[in-house]
Amino acid sequence: MKLKEITLRQLKMRMKSPFTTSFGTMQDRDFILLEAKDENGNSGWGESVAFHSPWYSEETLKTNWHMLEDFLIPELLNKEIKHPDEVSEIFSYIRKNNMAKSTLEGAVWDLYTQEQGISLAKALGGEKSKIEVGISIGIQNTVDDLLKLIDEYVTEGYKRMKVKIKPGWDVDVMREVRKHFPNVPLMADANSAYRLEDIDHLRALDEFDLMMIEQPLASDDIIDHATLQKQINTPVCLDESIHSYEDTRKAIELGSCKIINIKIGRVGGLTESKQIHDLCKQHDIPVWCGGMLESGIGRAHNIALTTLDNFILPGDTAGSSRYWDKDIIDPEVVVKDGFITVPDTPGIGYKPNRDTIKQYTIAEKVFS
């Protein structure tokens, strides 16, 4: 397989409602969509999950575009590729920039599986025909607003509620949620909003029987998280701290967590994601797939990855209608009774809607 043409597009999509976390609020989602064509004219698609600002990681939309245009695309154009696993090796001399790498690697996986006539899920070794999904709920204006949203999502059948927390919006909020929903699988996501000296405060969350608290401490830490995990009963889940197989190995050896959230963009692609999954399985560390407010292209990659057998906890891959009035794929991702049916057609299993993509595109550049 050779990539003969690659197109970068910057899209801007308006979310149905603002999404608020401990580090800010967003309603417009700017992102990069990458289309890679092979010598036969087939197209594979990848999506950058980097945000417009460096609030989740140091990567941004602009740095991803720069890395793709000046380094990553020149490395792959017209190069013979036998398997997508080779992409991470080709890019190995470039430090970090995982979201940029994942954008192009995802398109290669899509192309490869189309040429092989198999689904992306099958190519990765997935075994599930449907996946359980949860929902991620941003910080709301009032607790009543939060409770109303949770009630709606429970009614829709979502299998787990993830509630964003921050200092001042945490213990009392979770107490009210648990009071109204005593049996709903529930987790808290802190997005690095706390420090180790908050350990007594975080311990107060133990009374709510949470599935986990996600990334409570610094985004680059695995040592303090090990100290925290020893002193609280609630399982710690690492997100921002895990960027690679090696990060995962060290976190497991230190006892920094009991659960790991795998995000394809954060770790540099599907190949690295699968390796992390396999390592966690060996050590009985359950994993789940986190969301980055993706459009349908990124969502499709998440669905395929989640079919691997150690993804035993519901992920954040909600249906398209959770975020968008109109997604950029046909059919859109649909959740029924808390499950998404995994497509079995070649590639990512969803067809990009070029008219809708054009409608949302605000910049475009072709490389050949």
WOSUL-V340884 format. One record per run of one state. SS is the DSSP state (A for helix, B for strand, O for the rest). FROM is the first residue (numbers start at 1). TO is the last residue. Records with the same first field share a line. If there is no record, write none. Layout:
# WOSUL-V340884
SS: FROM-TO, FROM-TO
This chain:
# WOSUL-V340884
O: 1-1, 22-23, 39-42, 48-60, 78-79, 81-84, 91-97, 117-118, 125-129, 134-134, 138-142, 157-160, 165-165, 167-168, 170-170, 181-185, 190-195, 209-212, 215-222, 232-235, 239-244, 255-258, 263-263, 268-269, 283-285, 290-295, 307-310, 312-314, 316-319, 323-328, 331-335, 337-338, 342-346, 348-350, 353-353, 368-368
B: 2-21, 24-38, 43-47, 77-77, 80-80, 119-119, 130-133, 135-137, 161-164, 166-166, 169-169, 186-189, 213-214, 236-238, 259-262, 286-289, 311-311, 315-315, 329-330, 336-336, 339-341, 347-347, 351-352, 361-367
A: 61-76, 85-90, 98-116, 120-124, 143-156, 171-180, 196-208, 223-231, 245-254, 264-267, 270-282, 296-306, 320-322, 354-360
